[in-house]
Amino acid sequence: GKIQLNFVTIDFKIIFINNINMLENSLNRKATVINKLGLHARLAAMIANLAITARSEIRLAKDNEQVDASSIIDILSLACAKGAEVSLTADHPEDVHILDEIIHLFETGFGE
């Protein structure tokens, strides 16, 4: 009985750790800036307008710098030129759809 109980505990911990990793992965997205002029003010405003509606803070990162995606000025401070690799992160699972909407903007060149 004791050995079996230890196995159950170990299995539970492994499942729990895997679920945390899956959750963390589901709240992170990567994108590439494809717009000729890079991530300029109008595009930053489109991102910010979506990020403002999130339940948690949405963060945009380039290299080692991370900013609040609901702030146009913060987004512009990343100086994302064409070809820049960025990542988006949310803290709340309900915000996954917002991450996906923002990624869709990147993938479609923000409609430009």
N, C-alpha and C positions, 0 to 999 in steps of 0.2 A: 504493500500500500504506500509506503513512504517514498519509494523510488518513483512510482507512477505519479504521485502527487508532485514531486519535483519536476517530472517531465511536463506535466500540465502547466505548471508555473513558468517553466522555461518557454514552452510553446506560446503561452499567453504573452509573455514579454516580447518575443520575436514578432508576433502578430501586431502587438501594440506599436512597436518601433516601426514596422513596415507601414502601418496605417498613418503614423505621424509623417513619415517620409513621403508617402503618397499625397497627403494633405499639403505638405510644404511644396511639393512639385506642382500641384494643381493650382497653387496661388502665385506661381511665377511664370512669366512669359518672356520670350526673347523676340526681338525684331531688328530689322535693318532699315535705316533711312534710305529710301529710294528716290526721294524728290531731288531734282536738280539743284535747287537753292537750299537744300538741307531743311532742318527743322526751324522754320521762321515763325514770326509772331502769330500769323493766322492759324498755322497748324498747331502751335502751342496752345492757342485759345480753344481749339477743337478738343484737344486732349484734356485740358483743364475743365472744360464744361462737362465732360463725362466723369472725370475724377471727383468733381465736387459732389456728385450724386451718390458716391460710394458710402457705405456704412462705416468702413475703416479708411485709414489713409492709404492712398495709392502712391507708390514711390516709383520714380523713373530713375534709372541708373545708367551711367556710361563710364567705362573704365572703373575706377574706384570711387567715383563721386555719385552720391545718391541724393535726389531732391524730391520734394512734395509735388506730385503731378497735378495738383489742383492750383498751383501757382504758375502763371505764365512766365513771370520773371525768373523763377527758379528753373523752369524748363529751358528757357533761353540761355541761362548761365552754363548749361552743359555744352553749349556750342556744338551741336550735332550737325556735322556736314554730311553730304551725300556719302553713303557707304558706312556711316557710323553704326556700330552694333550697340543696341540698348536692351535693357531688361526692365520689366514691370513687375511689381510685387504688391500684393494686397495682404492684409492681416485677417480678413474675415471671409469665410467660405462663400457667403452670399454675394461677394463682390466679384466672383469669377466671371460673371457675364460682362461686367464692366471692363475687366482685363481683356476679354475676348473682343469686345467692341473697339477698344483702343488699338489692339493688334490688327484688327480688320482695317482700321484707318491707315496704319503703316503699310499693310500688304497691298492696299489699293491706291497708294500714293496720295492719300487724303483727298481723292477726287480731282487732283490737279491734272 
